[in-house]
Amino acid sequence: MLPRSEYPRPQLVRDNWINLNGKWQFEFDFGQTGEARGLCAADAGTLFSQEITVPFCPESKLSGIGHTDYMNCVWYRKTLAIPEEWSCDKGYVLLHFGAVDWKADVWVNGTLAGWHHGGYTPFTIDITKLIQSGENVITLRATDSQLRAGNQSAGKQSPRYESFGCFYTRTTGIWQTVWMEYVPEVYIDKLNITPDINNSKIDMHVVLCGNMAEWKDLRLEAITLYEGKETGTKSIIPTWRGSNISVDLNELHLWEPLCGRLYDLKINLYKGTQLVDSVTSYFGMRSVALTDNVILVNGKPVFQRLILDQGFYPDGIYTAPTDDELRLDIQRAIDMGFNGARLHQKIFEPRFLYWADKAGYLCWGEHANWNLDISREENLINFQNEWTEEIQRDYSHPCIIGWCPFNETQQNQSNRILNTIFELTKQLDSTRPVIDTSGWVHHRARDGRAGTDVFDVHDYEQSPDVFKEKYLPFSQGIVPPHVTFSPIDTWLPDIPYFVSEFGGTRWAPQEESSGWGYGKGPDNENDFIERYRGLVTSLLDNPKVCAFCYTQLTDVEQEVNGLYYYDRKPKFDPAVIKAITSQPAAIEK
């Protein structure tokens, strides 16, 4: 059975595609001499000594390799035949990689076809001119040598040989689906969707690509549907660098928290009367706004009861073993009363966001900035590129309600860099709030305004009484607790206040002598429940707090502060946790 066989790009779907997951040849390259040894050559098959199951990283059990020491460089090789009907005289063959950590170089039949920097975002290579009839060879070199030097984003991947504290097993090379698709001479390349609930319409930006010689007599058609019923249509003459299309909806069905009402969307491209390309997508009608210290969804205050989700799996590391496991992780959080998640220190794959869209699950999109020294100019360039790619990839997902590029930067941070990335994010997406850097040191913008749309803190106080007393004055209009290092003048009274990490309580009765969490663990299960109740209720009852994020959904390796074990078995009765988490919040009353 082909692993992870589902279509990997749910918001731009074509029928004509081939999933390249499964068995690939594999070779370590500890000395980074593979190119000199000819591993990139078309006839290098005998130089590869192992086999790996893609898309699982070689550190994982599911890959069939299970090597967890440092791998500065690894090579992949796959032979395949291109379908005869994919005529290269009338279209293009595109090779897609969902994510390769960290630098990828790709050869087709021994010729370098393209490369990409960044371990979390997708890239596409046009291989039309390099393929041949009969057997073809795809070779990929993944270089992951700069983690310990602080030159690449790594999130929670351990910079030591071993996992420790809140750092875990590394991911090297391919960790998302590899696939090919055939597209016509002019084709639909990109699609961004912006909902406008006040005017019952969507605004789209559609980018075409292909042969300019064929750029004549073209027409773009957009059709929206809800539960199979057509709700709007619009046709335009496209322009080369991108076309804007607005479609009025004759029925408005709002996408709401825990109620993910989705419209279907079909985009057709005609040349004259002939249909030359067609893609399907979907969208949700919702708005996000800030007012009176709260975050509004569709104009209503919504207390965000979020869970910290780090997206690690015991047997797949960064890659869920099945598509259904992505869905189930969302359901596990909902079963305990949460309505969303911080997608923490990892850019989650599009299939996770698809299931979140369907569930009405509120998500903050983050970058995996830990380990990256952004004071170095070349590193900042790489960060900007990958952060831009993430926002462009995920812009149309209704589940994404905010962005946060950095986590826990410290007092020696560069406010100029933070301000630059904050402003870049607002330019890329003006429809969502942005947190400049989560939890520790916020900054002021150049013009004196707060340099963040939302002021957030991380607070792992374990005593419910102390926790409540800390935030009680804030509810009475006194300046809020900053907990960590933010200067007092970075908070302004009109900014929503978000306790974006708390709890983290260690609970591992199965591992009495090992495991890590925050503070002293409770003596028994009842003590845990009462501690959880006290911490959560303190925030829900505070009218100045608009959101919280509990640490965390599952244990991850040695970190044992999840509400579920690493194997996803619940530590507590989900109904008991849900009854506490889902209590009405002050801002909702």
C-alpha positions in Angstrom: 0.0 0.0 0.0 1.3 3.4 -1.0 2.1 5.5 2.1 0.3 8.9 2.4 -1.5 8.3 -0.9 -3.9 11.3 -0.5 -3.7 14.3 -2.7 -1.2 16.6 -0.9 -2.4 20.1 -2.1 -6.1 20.2 -1.1 -6.7 23.8 -2.2 -5.5 23.4 -5.8 -6.5 19.9 -6.9 -6.0 18.3 -10.4 -6.9 14.9 -11.6 -3.8 14.3 -13.6 -1.1 13.4 -11.0 1.2 10.6 -9.8 2.1 10.1 -6.2 5.9 9.2 -5.9 5.8 8.1 -2.2 7.0 4.6 -1.4 10.3 2.9 -2.0 13.3 5.0 -3.1 17.0 4.1 -3.1 18.9 5.8 -0.3 22.5 6.5 0.6 24.2 8.3 3.5 26.9 10.9 2.5 28.6 11.7 5.8 31.6 13.2 4.0 29.5 15.1 1.5 31.4 13.6 -1.4 28.3 12.1 -3.1 28.4 14.4 -6.2 32.2 13.7 -6.6 31.4 9.9 -6.4 28.8 10.2 -9.1 25.6 9.6 -7.0 23.8 12.2 -9.2 24.5 10.3 -12.4 21.6 8.6 -14.2 23.4 5.2 -14.0 24.4 5.4 -10.3 21.9 2.8 -9.1 24.5 0.4 -7.9 26.0 3.1 -5.7 23.0 3.2 -3.5 23.1 0.6 -0.8 19.8 1.1 1.1 16.1 1.6 0.6 13.9 4.1 2.3 10.1 4.6 2.4 9.2 8.2 1.4 7.8 10.5 2.8 9.2 9.4 6.2 12.5 10.9 7.3 15.5 8.5 7.8 15.4 9.1 11.5 11.9 7.5 11.7 10.9 3.9 12.2 8.4 4.2 9.3 11.2 5.1 6.9 12.9 1.7 7.4 16.2 3.4 8.2 15.9 4.6 11.8 19.3 6.4 12.0 19.1 9.1 14.6 22.6 10.4 14.6 23.6 13.5 12.6 23.3 13.2 8.9 25.0 16.1 7.1 23.9 14.8 3.7 21.7 12.0 2.3 20.8 11.0 -1.2 17.5 9.6 -2.7 17.1 7.9 -6.1 13.9 6.7 -7.9 13.3 5.3 -11.4 10.0 5.7 -13.0 8.2 5.9 -16.4 6.3 9.0 -17.5 2.8 8.2 -18.8 2.7 8.3 -22.6 -0.3 10.6 -22.5 1.8 13.2 -20.8 2.9 14.6 -24.1 5.7 17.1 -23.6 4.9 18.7 -26.9 1.6 20.1 -25.5 2.2 20.7 -21.8 4.6 20.5 -18.9 5.5 17.8 -16.3 6.0 19.3 -12.9 7.8 17.7 -10.0 6.6 18.7 -6.5 8.2 18.2 -3.1 6.1 19.0 -0.1 9.1 19.6 2.2 12.7 18.6 2.3 14.9 19.5 5.3 17.0 21.5 4.6 18.7 22.2 1.3 17.6 20.2 -1.7 19.3 19.7 -5.0 17.4 17.7 -7.7 18.8 15.9 -10.8 16.7 14.3 -13.5 18.4 11.8 -15.7 21.8 13.1 -14.4 21.1 16.8 -15.2 20.7 19.3 -12.3 17.1 20.4 -12.5 16.7 22.7 -9.6 17.2 23.4 -5.9 15.5 24.8 -2.8 16.5 26.2 0.6 14.3 25.7 3.6 13.0 22.6 5.4 9.4 23.4 5.8 7.9 24.7 2.5 7.1 23.2 -0.9 8.9 23.7 -4.1 8.2 22.7 -7.7 10.6 22.0 -10.6 9.6 21.9 -14.3 11.3 18.8 -15.6 9.6 18.8 -19.1 12.8 19.2 -21.0 14.8 16.6 -19.0 12.5 13.6 -19.2 12.6 10.9 -21.9 10.5 8.1 -23.1 11.0 4.9 -21.1 12.8 4.9 -17.8 13.6 8.2 -16.0 15.7 8.7 -12.9 15.0 11.3 -10.2 17.9 12.0 -7.7 17.7 14.2 -4.7 20.5 15.3 -2.4 19.3 16.7 1.0 22.0 18.7 2.9 21.2 19.3 6.5 24.6 20.4 7.8 24.0 23.8 9.4 21.7 23.0 12.3 24.5 23.0 14.9 25.9 26.2 13.4 22.7 28.1 13.9 22.3 28.8 10.2 19.0 27.1 9.6 15.5 27.1 11.1 15.1 23.8 13.0 12.2 24.3 15.5 12.4 21.7 18.2 15.0 19.5 16.4 17.7 18.7 18.9 21.1 20.5 18.4 22.7 17.7 20.4 23.2 14.1 19.6 20.4 13.2 22.0 17.0 14.6 22.6 16.8 16.7 25.8 14.4 19.1 27.5 12.0 20.4 24.9 14.2 19.4 21.9 13.5 16.1 20.1 14.6 13.8 17.3 15.8 15.6 14.2 14.3 15.3 10.7 16.6 15.1 7.7 15.6 15.1 4.0 12.2 14.3 2.6 9.3 14.4 5.1 6.3 15.3 3.0 4.8 13.8 -0.2 6.7 13.8 -3.5 4.5 13.9 -6.6 4.2 14.8 -10.3 1.5 16.4 -12.3 0.9 17.1 -15.9 -0.4 20.6 -16.9 -1.3 22.1 -20.3 0.7 24.8 -22.2 -1.1 27.5 -20.2 -2.3 26.5 -16.7 -3.6 27.7 -13.4 -0.5 28.0 -11.1 -1.6 29.8 -7.9 -4.8 30.8 -6.2 -5.4 33.1 -3.2 -8.9 33.4 -1.8 -10.1 36.3 0.5 -13.6 36.0 2.0 -15.7 39.1 2.4 -18.6 38.3 4.7 -19.9 41.8 4.8 -20.6 41.8 1.1 -21.3 38.1 0.7 -18.5 37.5 -1.8 -15.0 36.2 -2.3 -12.1 38.0 -3.9 -9.6 35.8 -5.6 -6.2 36.3 -7.2 -5.4 33.7 -9.8 -2.0 33.4 -11.4 -1.5 31.6 -14.7 1.7 30.2 -16.0 3.0 28.6 -19.2 3.7 29.4 -22.9 3.1 33.1 -23.7 2.7 32.2 -27.3 -0.6 30.5 -26.3 -1.8 33.6 -24.5 -4.8 34.4 -26.6 -8.5 33.8 -26.6 -8.3 32.8 -22.9 -11.1 33.0 -20.4 -11.2 32.2 -16.6 -14.3 30.9 -15.0 -14.9 30.6 -11.3 -17.9 28.6 -9.9 -18.8 28.4 -6.2 -20.9 25.7 -4.7 -22.3 24.9 -1.2 -23.3 21.3 -0.5 -23.4 20.7 -4.3 -25.6 23.7 -5.1 -24.2 26.5 -7.3 -24.0 29.7 -5.3 -22.1 32.0 -7.7 -20.2 32.2 -11.0 -17.9 34.8 -12.7 -15.9 34.8 -15.9 -13.1 37.2 -16.9 -10.4 37.7 -19.5 -7.1 36.9 -17.6 -4.0 39.0 -17.5 -0.5 37.6 -17.6 0.8 38.5 -14.2 -2.3 37.6 -12.2 -6.0 38.2 -12.4 -8.4 39.4 -9.7 -11.9 37.8 -9.7 -14.7 38.6 -7.3 -17.6 36.2 -7.1 -20.9 37.2 -5.4 -22.5 34.5 -3.3 -26.3 34.1 -3.4 -26.2 32.2 -0.1 -24.0 33.1 2.9 -22.9 30.2 5.2 -20.4 31.3 7.8 -17.3 29.3 8.8 -17.4 29.4 12.6 -15.4 28.0 15.5 -16.0 24.2 15.6 -18.4 24.5 12.7 -16.3 24.4 9.5 -18.8 25.2 6.8 -16.9 25.1 3.5 -17.8 26.1 0.0 -16.4 24.2 -3.0 -14.8 26.1 -5.8 -14.0 25.2 -9.4 -11.7 27.3 -11.6 -11.8 26.6 -15.3 -9.5 27.9 -18.0 -10.8 28.1 -21.6 -9.0 28.8 -24.8 -11.8 29.8 -27.1 -14.5 27.2 -26.3 -12.1 24.5 -25.4 -11.5 23.7 -21.7 -7.7 23.5 -21.3 -7.3 23.4 -17.5 -9.4 22.9 -14.4 -8.7 22.8 -10.7 -10.9 22.4 -7.7 -10.5 24.2 -4.3 -12.6 25.3 -1.3 -13.0 28.2 1.0 -14.6 29.3 4.2 -16.5 32.6 4.8 -15.2 34.1 8.0 -13.6 37.3 9.2 -11.0 38.0 11.9 -10.8 41.4 13.6 -9.5 43.1 16.8 -11.5 45.4 18.9 -11.9 46.4 22.6 -9.1 44.0 23.7 -10.7 41.0 22.1 -10.3 39.0 18.9 -13.5 38.7 16.9 -14.4 35.9 14.6 -17.3 37.0 12.3 -17.8 40.1 14.5 -18.3 38.1 17.7 -15.9 37.7 20.6 -14.5 34.2 20.7 -12.3 33.1 23.6 -9.6 31.0 22.0 -9.1 27.8 24.0 -6.0 26.6 22.3 -3.7 23.6 22.8 0.0 23.6 22.0 0.5 21.1 19.2 4.1 20.4 18.1 3.3 17.9 15.4 5.6 15.0 16.4 4.7 11.3 16.0 6.5 8.3 17.6 7.0 6.4 14.4 7.0 9.2 11.8 8.7 12.1 13.8 7.6 15.1 11.7 5.3 13.0 9.4 2.0 11.6 10.5 1.8 7.9 9.7 -1.6 8.4 7.9 -3.8 11.2 6.8 -6.4 10.1 9.4 -3.9 10.7 12.2 -3.8 14.4 11.3 -7.6 14.5 11.6 -7.6 12.5 14.8 -5.1 14.9 16.5 -7.6 17.7 15.9 -10.5 15.6 17.2 -8.5 14.7 20.3 -8.1 18.4 21.1 -11.8 19.0 20.5 -12.7 16.1 22.7 -11.0 17.9 25.6 -12.8 21.2 24.9 -10.2 23.1 22.9 -11.3 25.0 19.8 -7.9 25.4 18.2 -4.1 25.2 18.5 -0.8 27.0 18.2 0.9 25.0 15.5 4.2 25.3 17.4 7.7 25.6 16.0 6.8 23.7 12.8 5.1 24.6 9.6 2.4 21.9 9.5 1.5 20.2 6.2 -1.5 21.4 4.1 -3.4 18.2 4.9 -3.5 19.1 8.6 -4.9 22.5 7.7 -7.5 20.9 5.4 -8.8 18.9 8.4 -8.7 22.0 10.6 -10.7 23.9 7.9 -13.3 21.1 7.9 -13.5 21.1 11.7 -13.7 24.9 12.3 -10.5 24.6 14.3 -8.7 27.9 15.0 -4.9 27.8 14.3 -2.0 30.2 14.7 0.6 29.7 12.0 4.2 29.8 13.2 7.6 29.4 11.8 10.2 27.0 13.2 12.6 29.8 14.1 14.4 28.1 17.0 18.1 27.4 16.3 18.3 30.2 13.7 20.6 33.1 14.4 18.8 35.9 12.6 21.5 38.4 13.4 23.4 37.0 10.4 22.3 38.7 7.2 22.3 35.5 5.1 20.1 33.7 7.7 17.6 36.5 7.7 17.3 36.3 4.0 16.6 32.5 4.2 14.1 33.2 7.0 12.2 35.9 5.0 12.0 33.6 2.0 10.6 30.6 3.8 8.2 32.7 6.0 6.9 34.3 2.8 6.5 30.9 1.2 4.5 29.7 4.2 2.1 32.7 4.2 1.6 32.3 0.5 1.0 28.6 0.8 -1.5 28.9 3.7 -3.2 32.2 3.0 -6.5 30.8 1.8 -7.1 28.4 4.8 -9.9 29.7 7.0 -8.5 27.9 10.0 -5.5 30.2 10.1 -6.6 33.1 12.2 -3.2 34.7 13.0 0.6 34.6 12.3 3.6 34.4 14.6 7.1 34.3 13.0 9.2 34.0 16.1 9.0 32.3 19.5 10.7 33.4 22.7 13.3 35.7 21.3 15.3 37.3 24.1 16.3 40.7 25.4 19.3 41.0 23.0 16.9 40.6 20.0 17.1 43.1 17.1 13.9 45.2 17.2 14.7 46.3 13.7 14.5 42.7 12.5 11.3 42.1 14.4 9.8 45.2 13.0 10.8 44.3 9.5 9.3 40.8 9.6 6.2 42.1 11.3 5.7 44.7 8.6 6.5 42.1 5.9 3.8 39.8 7.3 1.2 42.6 7.3 2.1 43.4 3.7 1.7 39.7 2.7 -1.6 39.3 4.7 -3.6 42.3 6.0 -6.5 40.1 7.0 -5.1 38.5 10.1 -3.5 39.6 13.3 0.3 39.1 13.8 2.2 38.5 17.0 5.7 39.9 16.6 7.5 37.3 18.8 5.7 35.0 21.1 5.9 35.1 24.9 9.0 36.9 26.0 10.1 40.2 24.6 7.8 42.3 22.6 8.9 45.6 21.0 7.7 49.0 20.0 7.3 49.9 16.3 9.3 52.8 14.7 6.4 55.2 15.1 5.8 54.4 18.7 2.9 52.1 18.2 3.0 48.6 19.7 5.0 46.4 17.5 2.5 43.6 17.8 -1.2 43.2 17.2 -1.6 40.9 20.2 0.4 41.0 23.4 1.1 37.4 24.6 3.0 35.9 27.6 4.3 32.5 28.6 3.6 31.6 32.2 4.3 28.2 33.7 3.4 29.0 37.3 2.1 25.7 38.8 0.2 27.0 41.8 -3.4 27.9 40.9 -3.6 30.4 43.8 -0.4 32.2 42.8 -1.5 32.1 39.2 -4.9 33.7 40.0 -3.4 36.4 42.2 -1.0 37.3 39.5 -3.7 38.1 36.9 -6.4 39.4 39.3 -5.2 43.0 39.3 -5.2 43.0 35.5 -8.9 42.2 35.6 -9.4 45.3 37.7 -7.7 47.6 35.1 -4.1 47.5 36.5 -1.2 47.0 34.1 -1.0 43.3 33.3 1.8 40.9 34.4 4.5 40.6 31.8 5.9 37.4 33.4 9.1 37.3 31.5 11.2 40.2 30.0 9.0 42.6 28.0 9.5 46.2 29.0 6.4 47.7 30.5 6.0 50.2 27.6 5.5 47.5 25.0 2.0 46.9 26.3 -0.8 49.3 25.3 -4.3 49.0 26.8 -6.1 48.5 23.5 -4.1 45.4 22.6 -5.6 41.9 23.2 -3.9 39.9 25.9 -3.1 36.3 25.2 -1.6 33.8 27.7 -0.1 31.7 24.9 1.7 29.2 27.0 0.7 27.9 30.4 0.3 24.7 32.3 2.9 22.2 31.0 2.3 20.1 34.1 4.3 16.9 34.3 2.2 13.8 34.5 3.8 10.5 33.8 2.8 7.8 36.3 4.1 5.2 33.8 7.6 6.8 34.0 8.3 7.5 37.6 12.0 8.1 37.3 12.2 9.9 33.9 10.4 12.5 31.9 10.4 16.3 31.9 7.7 18.9 32.5 7.3 22.3 34.2 7.5 22.5 38.0 6.7 19.7 40.5 4.2 17.2 39.2 1.0 16.6 41.1 0.8 13.7 43.6 -2.1 11.9 41.9 -4.6 12.2 39.1 -7.1 14.2 41.2 -4.5 16.7 42.1 -3.7 17.2 38.4 -7.4 17.8 37.6 -7.7 20.4 40.4 -4.5 22.1 39.3 -5.7 22.2 35.7 -9.1 23.5 36.8 -7.5 26.3 38.9 -5.2 27.4 36.1 -7.8 27.4 33.4 -10.6 29.0 35.4 -8.3 31.9 36.4 -7.9 32.8 32.7 -11.5 32.1 31.6 -12.8 34.3 34.4 -10.5 37.2 33.6 -12.3 39.8 31.4 -9.0 41.2 30.2 -7.7 37.8 28.8 -8.9 36.9 25.3 -7.2 33.6 24.7 -5.0 30.9 26.3 -2.9 28.0 25.0 -2.3 25.1 27.2 1.0 23.1 27.0 0.4 20.6 25.4 -1.6 18.1 23.4 0.6 15.1 23.6 3.8 14.0 25.3 6.8 14.3 22.9 9.6 11.9 23.7 11.1 12.9 27.1 8.7 15.8 27.6 5.7 14.3 29.5 3.4 17.3 30.0 0.8 16.3 27.4 -2.9 15.6 28.0 -2.3 12.5 25.9 0.6 10.1 25.9 2.9 10.2 22.9 1.1 7.2 21.5 -2.1 9.3 21.7 -3.8 7.4 24.5 -5.6 9.8 26.9 -4.1 10.4 30.3 -7.4 11.6 31.7 -11.0 11.2 30.9 -11.5 13.6 28.0 -15.0 14.5 29.2 -13.6 15.7 32.6 -11.0 17.9 30.9 -13.6 19.2 28.4 -16.0 20.2 31.2 -13.3 22.5 32.6 -11.9 23.8 29.3 -15.2 24.6 27.8 -16.6 26.7 30.7 -17.9 30.1 29.5 -15.3 32.8 29.4 -15.8 36.3 30.8 -15.5 37.9 27.3 -18.2 35.6 26.0 -20.8 36.5 28.6 
